[in-house]
Amino acid sequence: MDEALLRAFPLLAVPASGAQAPAAEYGTRYLAGRHGVSREITLPWVRICRLIAPSALPLPYGVVADAVEFRCGPIPLDVIQQFVAHAKEEQPLEVAGAFLWNERHDSWRYARRTLRSVSAAHLQYQELRPADGEHLVVDAHSHGRHAAFFSAQDDADDAGAMKISLVLGNLDQQRPTSKMRLCMAGLVQPAFLDRDGKLRVPA
Ligand SMILES: [Zn+2]
C-alpha cells in the first residue's frame, strides 16, 4: 500500500541548479523546491505546477516555478457556437455538454450530454465516452435565463475534477453571459479564451 502510494504520487527533490527533469508520465508528483513543496499535474492537455505547502525557511533545493501550460490547440469558434446554439435551443431549461480534444489531430468537437434523470436538486447526465486519443477538457453547462455563475452544486461537482468548467447564462438575451474556470484536483482558478480560442489563465 505504501509503495503503491509513493509510485502514484512520487516526491522529488529539485536540484539546486534548477535542472528539473520533466515528468516522464502523466499524473501527479510533488516537488520539493527552495520555497516549499509544489504539486505538479501533467495531463495530455495541460501541465500545472503550484506551490501548495510554502516552507517557513528556504530549503536547499532549486526554485520551482508556478506554471499553467495548455498543450491543446485553440478551440474553434464553430465548437463554441454549437454549445451556445444548444443552450439557446433548450432555454429556459439547462443543458450540458463537453468540448473534447483529440491529442492525435489536435482537433476539437462538441458533444451534447443526454439527461439521465431529473431530481429536485440536481440534473443527472449520462457520462460521455471519449474516443481513442480524446480527452474531455471543457465541461460545459447552461443556466437557462439565469446569470452565469458557479453554484454550490457546481462547486460540489467540480471538487476533485481535472478539467475546465464553463457555464453560460442569460440565454434569452442578445449577449449571453459566461464564466470559466480551471479545476485541478481541489485547486480552482479563473480561465478564459483569448481571441484565437486558446485557453488561458490570468497572469
Ligand atoms: Zn451551474
Residues whose N, C-alpha, C, O or C-beta is under 5 A from the ligand:
A	BS01	ZN	F149 S151 D154 V167
